[in-house]
């Protein structure tokens, strides 16, 4: 692919390399990652544009329950021909091959949620006992009232008609 304008499609499924993810959410090692790219020869090198799809697993930041999702991640990178002037962090074609792993990893990691949730309205855990509030939103604890505040509680109860 040396003539500008020449294009090639690349559709593959590869196993996920180790450690694709951050903190509480990741693409499990060895799970399938689908790659759907268009490789286009341009004057500077080869432009890789497309989508990477992968299943995500992790734990909810609120209730620590399991999180699973499937997402598409956009990818667009320019691989320079050897000998071309480029920036320090540029990607290069080496022996007529391009290494998709670093930009694929970056595309996935940069779009992962910082606070993964099992669902948008997750209630989290009870701060007193750790009970998962999603299982019973009406979960409550009877609290002993500090004797210094008992008089205020009585006034509140009277105002509420209790």
C-alpha positions in Angstrom: 0.0 0.0 0.0 2.3 2.7 -1.2 0.1 4.6 -3.7 -1.8 7.4 -2.1 -5.5 6.7 -2.1 -5.1 2.9 -2.1 -7.4 1.3 0.6 -7.8 -2.0 2.3 -10.4 -3.2 4.8 -9.4 -5.2 7.9 -11.9 -7.2 9.9 -10.5 -9.4 12.6 -11.2 -10.8 16.0 -8.2 -11.0 18.3 -7.8 -12.0 21.9 -7.4 -9.1 24.3 -3.8 -8.5 25.5 -3.2 -8.3 29.2 -4.2 -5.2 31.2 -6.6 -3.4 28.9 -8.5 -1.2 31.3 -8.3 0.9 34.4 -9.2 0.4 38.1 -12.7 -0.9 38.3 -13.4 -1.8 34.7 -11.5 -3.6 32.0 -11.5 -5.9 28.9 -10.6 -9.3 30.3 -7.4 -10.8 29.1 -8.0 -13.2 26.2 -11.6 -12.1 25.6 -12.4 -11.3 21.9 -11.8 -7.8 20.6 -13.4 -7.2 17.2 -11.5 -4.9 14.9 -13.1 -3.2 11.8 -10.6 -0.9 10.2 -10.1 0.9 6.9 -6.4 1.3 6.0 -5.8 4.1 3.6 -2.5 5.0 2.0 -1.7 8.7 2.3 1.4 10.6 1.3 2.8 10.5 4.9 2.1 6.8 5.5 -1.0 4.7 6.3 -4.1 6.1 8.0 -6.0 3.5 10.1 -9.6 4.5 10.8 -12.4 2.4 12.3 -14.0 0.8 15.3 -12.8 -1.6 18.0 -15.5 -3.5 19.9 -15.0 -5.3 23.2 -16.9 -6.7 26.2 -16.2 -5.0 29.5 -16.3 -6.4 33.0 -15.7 -4.8 36.3 -17.4 -3.7 39.5 -19.9 -0.9 40.3 -18.3 2.1 42.0 -21.4 2.4 44.3 -22.5 -1.1 45.3 -19.5 -3.2 44.2 -21.8 -5.4 42.2 -20.8 -6.9 38.8 -20.7 -4.6 35.8 -20.7 -6.0 32.3 -21.1 -4.1 29.1 -20.2 -4.2 25.4 -18.8 -1.0 23.8 -17.5 0.3 20.5 -14.4 2.5 20.5 -13.3 4.8 17.7 -9.8 4.5 16.4 -7.9 6.8 14.0 -4.2 6.8 13.8 -1.6 7.7 11.2 1.4 5.3 10.7 4.3 7.1 9.1 6.6 5.6 6.5 10.2 5.1 7.9 12.4 8.1 7.4 9.5 10.6 7.5 9.8 13.5 10.0 7.2 13.0 12.8 6.5 13.8 16.4 8.1 12.0 19.3 5.0 9.8 20.0 4.3 9.0 16.3 3.5 5.5 15.1 5.7 4.1 12.3 5.4 1.3 9.7 8.1 -1.2 10.6 9.0 -3.9 8.0 5.8 -3.3 6.2 3.7 -3.9 9.3 1.8 -1.7 11.6 1.3 -2.4 15.4 -2.3 -1.9 16.3 -2.0 -2.8 20.0 -0.8 0.6 21.4 -3.5 2.7 19.7 -6.2 0.1 20.3 -5.3 0.0 24.0 -5.3 3.8 24.1 -8.7 4.0 22.3 -10.3 1.6 24.8 -8.7 3.0 28.0 -9.4 6.6 27.2 -13.1 6.0 26.7 -13.7 3.7 29.7 -15.9 5.3 32.4 -14.1 6.6 35.5 -17.0 5.6 37.7 -18.6 2.4 36.3 -22.1 1.8 37.5 -24.2 -1.4 37.4 -27.1 0.9 36.5 -27.6 4.7 36.4 -29.8 4.8 39.4 -27.6 2.5 41.6 -28.3 3.3 45.3 -25.0 1.9 46.5 -24.4 0.4 49.9 -25.8 1.1 53.4 -23.1 3.2 55.1 -23.9 1.4 58.4 -24.0 -2.2 57.5 -23.0 -2.6 53.9 -26.4 -3.9 52.7 -26.9 -3.5 48.9 -29.6 -0.8 48.8 -30.7 -1.9 45.2 -32.0 -5.1 46.8 -34.3 -3.2 49.2 -34.5 0.6 48.8 -36.5 0.9 52.0 -33.7 -0.5 54.1 -33.3 1.6 57.3 -31.7 1.4 60.7 -33.2 2.6 64.0 -30.7 5.1 65.4 -30.2 5.9 69.0 -30.6 9.6 69.4 -27.8 11.4 71.2 -29.3 12.6 74.5 -28.1 16.1 73.8 -30.4 16.2 70.7 -33.3 14.3 72.2 -35.3 17.5 72.9 -35.0 18.6 69.3 -36.3 15.2 68.2 -39.3 15.6 70.5 -40.0 19.0 68.9 -39.7 17.5 65.4 -42.0 14.6 66.3 -44.6 17.1 67.8 -44.5 19.2 64.6 -45.0 16.1 62.5 -48.0 15.1 64.6 -46.4 11.9 65.9 
